[in-house]
């Protein structure tokens, strides 16, 4: 059944402000929660964070205090939403256990978006970073088993494989090569606009989480791994954020942000299996519909534009439904594991010229594999256990990644031919 949030009657925004009792939720039980419920929590938390900080930047670049007051009201309520969602995480869930959820989300969300993405360039961008997040899941999972004796396959519910792909050591590229072409939103399909906004918010959430928890992790090995992968997430946020159309006005972007949140909450509401959390998605959807209508009013008032000039058809496209993507991920690994970025495009590392910025940057950042945290984690695990930690339904599709006694640090980084 189709759904158009512009056709819904909005509630009064101020009537949705919550008191402290309403604002603090019951946390999920980490031993019983469905992995995809956790992933929806992480995803919507990231969407609210993106909305909040976009609104702050808009506020700082706006000269009209009446408009800034409207932004402040909506932003405060969205911050309430974000903090309520954040506290669904239980107190006894560790930094690293939460991290497994972040990386499982990065894998399964990216795969789902890529599967429904009509723009070939955007799909290529999704597939490219997908393999890197997949390898991050493998690195963190080895750290989790090494230091906490917790098998990550239990946390991911067996829905997502845990094995190497393009090695994390190969993810470090010159910043010039992380800048993508932007998409013209005037001609883009609405699903492309949604996908770009959703993946940018999700990766930004991951980047910020790693940036903030690095100093709080309890071992030097883990702190170093968060530092390394946090810098790869910086690359990913540049990579995805660059797809956004910079010619969109602030108010056009505000409208699209609110529409994206409505789409996410409606998708989560339709997909959620936990009744308590499903009620939160419904509540937040009602709030976001009010925010969307306010954004449409502001667009009309300040720019004289109807919402249809930004979102021609308000009907939601196919809803986002999180689930396993094992076969798709394996296909992407098989087809693109040796790819790297070269300015706005992608190229097999074997076809790069010897003087490419990629090799120069690698020499600076990774002069010796023995100092690279993502390698050190796997190397230490292998030395302690004889083989690395994996969860596979079949052998790795790349033969050179099947050896569980050695961490491959050359694939996608060093020319093989």
Buried (B, 14 or more C-beta within 10 A) or exposed (E): EEBEBBEBEBEEBEEBEBEEEEEEBEBBEBEEBBBBBBBBBBBBBBBBBBBBBBBBEBBEEBEEEEBBEBBEBBBBBBBBBBBBBBBBBBEEBBBBBBBBBBBBBBBBBBBBBBEBBEBEBBBBBBBBBBBBBBBBBBBBBBBBBBBBEBBBBEBBBBBBBBBBBBBBBBBBBBEEBBBBEBBEBEEBBBBBBBBBBBBBBBBBBBBBBBBEBBEEBEEEBBBBBBBBBBBBBBBBBBBBBBBBBEEBEBBBBBBBBBBBBBBBBBBBBBBBEBEEBBEBBBBBBBBBBBBBBBBBEBBBEBBEBEBEBBBEEBEBBEBBEBEBBBEBBBBBBEEBBBBBBBBBEBBBBEEBEEEBBBBEBBEEBBEEBEEBBBBBBBBBBBEEEEEBBBBBEEEBBBEEBEEBEEBBBBBBBEEEE
